[in-house]
Each structure stands twice: as C-alpha cells, then as structure tokens.
C-alpha cells in the first residue's frame, strides 16, 4: 500500500510525464506543482493503488488539451482550484 508521499513521488516522476506525452502536451504547457498533485491524491484517490491517480491526472491533462485545441494556447499552472474544476 502506497502512502501519500509515495504516491506524490510516483506521480511527479512517472505519471505526470506519461500523461503529458499521451495527451500531446509540451512540458512547458502544463506545470503540475506539489499542491495540485497533493489535492488529487488527498481528494480524488481513496484506494491504495495508483490506477485512479493516473486516471485523475489524465483527466486534468485532457481538459487542458481541449482548452489548447479551442484556441487558449497559453501555458497553465495547475492549482488545487483547477484540479477541483
């Protein structure tokens, strides 16, 4: 069973880069700081595994990709409020 800190480390090192790539986002197009990742872990992933965490990060990336595709192409810094949105 992963602790919250382990989940944050795995998300930062592996899941966020993987989801950026899968959703066609450049690294500079999306900043996913610690506080936003912590919000995802604490509020949206209740089970011990990482599957739902990756889904939630992917959901945030897809929403950003849609914004970029609709013409809003400026870089985004994820915040806890945007995660909840």
Helices and strands as residue ranges (DSSP letters): H 4-10, I 11-15, H 16-22, G 27-29, E 30-32, H 34-44, H 51-69, E 76-78, H 80-84
